[in-house]
Amino acid sequence: MYFDDHAEESEFHAAWDAVEIVRPVRYSLFTFGTTELPYFLVCPSDEPGGLVTITQGEVSIKRPVIITPENASAAFDGFFENAEEEGFARFLLSRSAHFSNLQFENRRGERKLVSDSVEEAVDRINRRLDSEDEDRVAILTAPANLGGLAILRYAAERVWESAPDNIQELRERGFLP
């Protein structure tokens, strides 16, 4: 049993490390209400010489309006396309993260196929976002079958990195000592 858990953990870490946030966003999530996290997801084909896919989407993270007991679990909607990706997410959530009372919704647009390499596609999107002075859109990359995990990582990191600002705002509003 121990070896199965170790193998599962190793698989998860390999998958987690295979996805990347190549253009991060530095803004905190709203403490109350809903935050929209737009992104571009760039994935290579799972076939040699195949086309690169670019998907533009947006994760919506809804904070609870009424704080419920800690046993209320998070809701993830529209993140995973296959059982393998969902398994990695379940592993993460069962062992290392707790997102009680949050609702996550992922809305993906159509996938665009391009003949560029992943690096060329990322560079082109970066140049476009820079020319538009856009600093609220992330660029994610992932192997062909791990796009949902890349989106989950992006959302999770935004929650983790926003926590200090959110706690400070709760203190300022008198909800915490």
C-alpha positions, 0 to 999 in steps of 0.5 A: 500500500505504501508503494502505491501511494508513493507511486501516485505521489510521484506521478502527481509531482511529475504532472504538476511539474510538467505544467507551467505558468509562463506569464503569471498574474500578480493581482490578488483575488477579491476577498468577497465576490467573484474574481475572473482569471483570464488565460491562454493555454498552449499545449503541444499535440500528443502526436509527433509533428502535430499542431499546437493548440491555443485555448483562451479561457477564464476561471471564475473563483467565487468566494463564499458570501455566507461562511459555511462550516469547514466541511463544505468542499470546493466545487470545480466545474469545467476543468478536466477532460479525462479521468487522469487529470481529475485523478491528479486533482483529487490527489492534490485536494485530498493530500495537500490543499483545502479549498473549502467554500470556494466555487471554481468554474472554468470556461474554455473558448474554442481551441485554435490549432497553429503550426508554431511550436509551443515556444513560438505560440507563447512568444506571439501571445506575450507580444500581443498582450504586451502591446495591449498593456494587458497584465491580467491575462496569464499564459499557461503551458502543459503537455497535451493531456494535462491542460486541466491540471495547468488551469487548476494550478493557476487557480490554486496559486492565485488563491494561495498567493492572495491569502495574505491580502485577503486576511488583511482585508478581513482584519480591516473590516473587523472580521478577524482580530 
